Amino acid sequence: MSDEQQSVQPVVATEAVEPAVETAPESDPRTHRFECRSCGYVYDPDEGVKKFEIEPGTAFEDLDALAFRCPVCRSKVAAFRDIGPRAKASGFDENLDFGLGVNRMTPGQKNVLIFGSLALGFAFFLSLYSLR
């Protein structure tokens, strides 16, 4: 090998690389739940509405806007608002970064944390009776 071939070194780009910004994965709007602003009833497309014979898997946008009413308070479709998918973390988006990660939990995960802690505390309390 010649000296010329040995002295060739790869050129490395020195551009600043921006860190990847975490973005929430886009969810299918057809799987979003809708809440009635009048009474708080939540239409979940995974469950449907047995009272009106709406099959599970029917998206909210597929419902007849003229015929569908809230099963609880009879409000029109315009009274419903999109609350997102079932697994969405609760809280406002700007508040999700506060705390010790608790704000990123889904409501189900928060229930397990709260009631699991209460059960553990109760078990510790009962264990005090075994001391003499």
N, C-alpha and C positions, 0 to 999 in steps of 0.2 A: 504494500500500500504506500502511496505517496504521502508526503507531508500535507499536501493540499487536502486530501480526502480525510485525513485524521483530524484536521483542525476545524472541520465543519461541525458546528454545534447547532442544535435545534433552537429556533427562535421562539421564545415564550412571550405571549401577549401579556402586557402589564396593565390591561384595562381593569378598572374596578368592577368586580362582580357583585351585583346587588343580591342580598339574601332573598331566598324565595319567600314570598308573602303567603301566609296560610289563608286560603280562601275556602269557604264552605262549599262542599260539593253541591252542584245544582240539583235540586230535587224536581221530580215530575210534578207540575201543578195539578195534575189529575189525581194525585194521592193526598193532596192537602185537605185538612179538616176545616170546617167552617163553623163559626159560633154565632148564634142568634144574639144580637145586641140587646134585645128586649128581655129575654128570660135566661140566657146563658146555655141553652141547649146546644150541643155540639154534634154536627152532622159529620160522621166518619164514613168515608166511602168504603172502608173495609167491612163495615157492619151493615150499611144500608138502613132502611126503616121498615120494620115488619108491619107497622100499623098501616102504611100506605103501599105495601107490597113492592117496595123498592129493593131490588136484589143487591147483595153485597158485591162490591166491585164497581158500582155505578158512581162515576165522578159527579161532583156537584154541578159542573157546567153542563152535564148531560140531562139534568133535571128540567122539566117543563117549568119555565119561569112563571107562567100564568096559572098553572094548576097547583104547583107545590107550595105548601104552607108549612110553617114550623109545627111539628107535632104537639108541642106544649102550649104555645100562645097564639098560634095561627097567624104569625107575622109573614109577610111576603119575603121573597128571595132577596130583595134589596136590603133587608134588615140583617143579613148575614155578612160576616167579615171573615177573611182568610186568616187562619191562625197557624198555618204551616203544617208540616208533616208531624206525625205522632212522636217521632224520636227527636224533635227539635228541642234544644235547650231552652228552658224558660227564662224570661227576662228580656230587657231591652238590649239590643246589640252592643251599645256603647258601655253597658254595665257588666258584660260577660267577662271582662278581663280583671275585675276586682275580686278580692277574696283569695282563698287558697285553692282555687280550682273548683269550688263548690258551685259557682255560677254557671259552669259549663256542663253541669249534670242535667240529665233529663228529669222530669218529675218522678218517674219510677225509681231512678237511682237515688234521688233525695229521700223518697219514702223508705227505701231499704236502709239508708244511712241513719235516718232519724229513729225508726222503729227498732232497728237492730241495736242501736245504742241504748235505747230504753230497755229492751229485753236483757241486754248484757248487764246493765246497771241493776235491774231487778234480780238477776241471777246472783250478782255479787252481794246484794242486800240479803238474799235468802241464805247465802253461804255464811253469813255472820252468825246464824243460829247454830251452826255446827261447831263453833268455838265454845270452849268451856272455861 
